[in-house]
Amino acid sequence: MDHRTAYCHLIASVLAADGIITPNERAFLSRVMERMGLSDAERDAVVHFEGADRAAEVARELPESLRRELLDELLSAALVDGKLSPFETRVVGELTRELGLKE
């Protein structure tokens, strides 16, 4: 898994944290995957969470500035539906620690 796919997997994990992925959340993920230049196969892996268990490990290798950018995008993903669930808050907190960033 490359860094682009890992980045998208982490976004997807926040979007799915509350058990519901809204149309706005799907559109958000689609825009991120488009921006990252993911192939159809990579997109399919992301939406089916194939390999998602390694995403934080791969993303942790990014320079700190890019990990902070990812954290900003994770927060945006959590808020895209206009609601911040406790599940999304927990996942963002866990990913913050896994990425080696302070909360």
Contact map, one row per residue, 1 for C-alpha under 8 A:
1110110000000000000000000000000000000000000000000010001001000000000000000000000000000000000000000000000
1111110000000000000000000000000000000000000000000000000001000000000000000000000000000000000000000000000
1111111000000000000000000000000000000000000000000000000001100100000000000000000000000000000000000000000
0111111100000000000000000000000000010100000000000000000000000000000000000000000000000000000000000000000
1111111110000000000000000000000000010100010001000000001000000000000000000000000000000000000000000000000
1111111111000000000000000000000000000000000000000001011101100000000000000000000000000000000000000000000
0011111111100000000000000000000000000000000000000000001000100000000001000000000000000000000000000000000
0001111111110000000000000000100110000000000001000000000000000000000000000000000000000000000000000000000
0000111111111000000000000000000000000000000001001001001000000000000000000000000000000000000000000000000
0000011111111100000000000000000000000000000000000001001100000000000000000100000000000000000000000000000
0000001111111110000000000000100000000000000000000000000000000000000000001100100000000000000000000000000
0000000111111111000000000000100000000000000001100000000000000000000000000000000000000000000000000000000
0000000011111111100000000000000000000000000000000000000000000000000000000000000000000000001000000000000
0000000001111111100000000000000000000000000000000000000000000000000000000100110000000001001100000000000
0000000000111111110110001000000000000000000000000000000000000000000000000000110000000001000000000000000
0000000000011111111110000000000000000000000000000000000000000000000000000000000000000000000000000000000
0000000000001111111100000000000000000000000000000000000000000000000000000000000000000011001000000000000
0000000000000011111100000000000000000000000000000000000000000000000000000000000000001111000000000000000
0000000000000001111110000000000000000000000000000000000000000000000000000000000000000000000000000000000
0000000000000011111111000000000000000000000000000000000000000000000000000000000000000000000000000000000
0000000000000011001111101100000000000000000000000000000000000000000000000000000000000000000000000000000
0000000000000000000111111100000000000000000000000000000000000000000000000000000010000000000000000000000
0000000000000000000011111110000000000000000000000000000000000000000000000000000000000000000000000000000
0000000000000000000001111111000000000000000000000000000000000000000000000000000110000000000000000000000
0000000000000010000011111111100000000000000000000000000000000000000000000000100110000000000000000000000
0000000000000000000011111111110000000000000000000000000000000000000000000000000000000000000000000000000
0000000000000000000000111111111000000000000000000000000000000000000000000000000000000000000000000000000
0000000000000000000000011111111100000000000000000000000000000000000000000000100100000000000000000000000
0000000100110000000000001111111110000000000000000000000000000000000000000000000000000000000000000000000
0000000000000000000000000111111111000000000000000000000000000000000000000000000000000000000000000000000
0000000000000000000000000011111111100000000000000000000000000000000000000000000000000000000000000000000
0000000100000000000000000001111111110000000000000000000000000000000000000000000000000000000000000000000
0000000100000000000000000000111111111100001000000000000000000000000000000000000000000000000000000000000
0000000000000000000000000000011111111100000000000000000000000000000000000000000000000000000000000000000
0000000000000000000000000000001111111100000000000000000000000000000000000000000000000000000000000000000
0001100000000000000000000000000111111100000000000000000000000000000000000000000000000000000000000000000
0000000000000000000000000000000011111110000000000000000000000000000000000000000000000000000000000000000
0001100000000000000000000000000011111111111000000000000000000000000000000000000000000000000000000000000
0000000000000000000000000000000000001111111000000000000000000000000000000000000000000000000000000000000
0000000000000000000000000000000000000111111100000000000000000000000000000000000000000000000000000000000
0000000000000000000000000000000000000111111110000000000000000000000000000000000000000000000000000000000
0000100000000000000000000000000000000111111111000000000000000000000000000000000000000000000000000000000
0000000000000000000000000000000010000111111111100000000000000000000000000000000000000000000000000000000
0000000000000000000000000000000000000001111111110000000000000000000000000000000000000000000000000000000
0000000000000000000000000000000000000000111111111110000000000000000000000000000000000000000000000000000
0000100110010000000000000000000000000000011111111111000000000000000000000000000000000000000000000000000
0000000000010000000000000000000000000000001111111100000000000000000000000000000000000000000000000000000
0000000000000000000000000000000000000000000111111100000000000000000000000000000000000000000000000000000
0000000010000000000000000000000000000000000011111111000000000000000000000000000000000000000000000000000
0000000000000000000000000000000000000000000011111111000000000000000000000000000000000000000000000000000
1000000000000000000000000000000000000000000011001111111000000000000000000000000000000000000000000000000
0000010011000000000000000000000000000000000001001111111000000000000000000000000000000000000000000000000
0000000000000000000000000000000000000000000000000011111100000000000000000000000000000000000000000000000
0000010000000000000000000000000000000000000000000011111111000000000000000000000000000000000000000000000
1000111011000000000000000000000000000000000000000011111111100000000000000000000000000000000000000000000
0000010001000000000000000000000000000000000000000000111111110000000000000000000000000000000000100110000
0000000000000000000000000000000000000000000000000000011111111000000000000000000000000000000000000110000
1110010000000000000000000000000000000000000000000000011111111100000000000000000000000000000000000000000
0010011000000000000000000000000000000000000000000000001111111100001000000000000000000000000000000010000
0000000000000000000000000000000000000000000000000000000111111110001000000000000000000000000000000111000
0000000000000000000000000000000000000000000000000000000011111110000000000000000000000000000000000000000
0010000000000000000000000000000000000000000000000000000001111111011000000000000000000000000000000000000
0000000000000000000000000000000000000000000000000000000000011111111000000000000000000000000000000000000
0000000000000000000000000000000000000000000000000000000000000111111100000000000000000000000000000000000
0000000000000000000000000000000000000000000000000000000000000011111110000000000000000000000000000000000
0000000000000000000000000000000000000000000000000000000000000111111111000000000000000000000000000000000
0000000000000000000000000000000000000000000000000000000000110111111111100000000000000000000000000010100
0000000000000000000000000000000000000000000000000000000000000001111111110000000000000000000000000000100
0000000000000000000000000000000000000000000000000000000000000000111111111000000000000000000000000000000
0000001000000000000000000000000000000000000000000000000000000000011111111100000000000000000000000000000
0000000000000000000000000000000000000000000000000000000000000000001111111110000000000000000100010000000
0000000000000000000000000000000000000000000000000000000000000000000111111111000000000000000000000000000
0000000000100000000000000000000000000000000000000000000000000000000011111111100000000000000000000000000
0000000001100100000000000000000000000000000000000000000000000000000001111111110000000000000100000000000
0000000000000000000000000000000000000000000000000000000000000000000000111111111000000000000100000000000
0000000000000000000000000000000000000000000000000000000000000000000000011111111100000000000000000000000
0000000000100110000000001001000000000000000000000000000000000000000000001111111100000000000000000000000
0000000000000110000000000000000000000000000000000000000000000000000000000111111110111001100000000000000
0000000000000000000000000000000000000000000000000000000000000000000000000011111111110000000000000000000
0000000000000000000000011001000000000000000000000000000000000000000000000001111111100000000000000000000
0000000000000000000001011000000000000000000000000000000000000000000000000000011111100000000000000000000
0000000000000000000000000000000000000000000000000000000000000000000000000000001111110000000000000000000
0000000000000000000000000000000000000000000000000000000000000000000000000000011111111000000000000000000
0000000000000000000000000000000000000000000000000000000000000000000000000000011001111101100000000000000
0000000000000000010000000000000000000000000000000000000000000000000000000000010000111111100000000000000
0000000000000000010000000000000000000000000000000000000000000000000000000000000000011111110000000000000
0000000000000000110000000000000000000000000000000000000000000000000000000000000000001111111000000000000
0000000000000110110000000000000000000000000000000000000000000000000000000000010000011111111100000000000
0000000000000000000000000000000000000000000000000000000000000000000000000000010000011111111110000000000
0000000000000000000000000000000000000000000000000000000000000000000000000000000000000111111111000000000
0000000000001100100000000000000000000000000000000000000000000000000000000000000000000011111111100000000
0000000000000100000000000000000000000000000000000000000000000000000000100110000000000001111111110000000
0000000000000000000000000000000000000000000000000000000000000000000000000000000000000000111111111000001
0000000000000000000000000000000000000000000000000000000000000000000000000000000000000000011111111100000
0000000000000000000000000000000000000000000000000000000100000000000000000000000000000000001111111110000
0000000000000000000000000000000000000000000000000000000000000000000000100000000000000000000111111111111
0000000000000000000000000000000000000000000000000000000000000000000000000000000000000000000011111111111
0000000000000000000000000000000000000000000000000000000110010000000000000000000000000000000001111111100
0000000000000000000000000000000000000000000000000000000110110000001000000000000000000000000000111111100
0000000000000000000000000000000000000000000000000000000000010000000000000000000000000000000000011111110
0000000000000000000000000000000000000000000000000000000000000000001100000000000000000000000000011111111
0000000000000000000000000000000000000000000000000000000000000000000000000000000000000000000000011001111
0000000000000000000000000000000000000000000000000000000000000000000000000000000000000000000010011000111
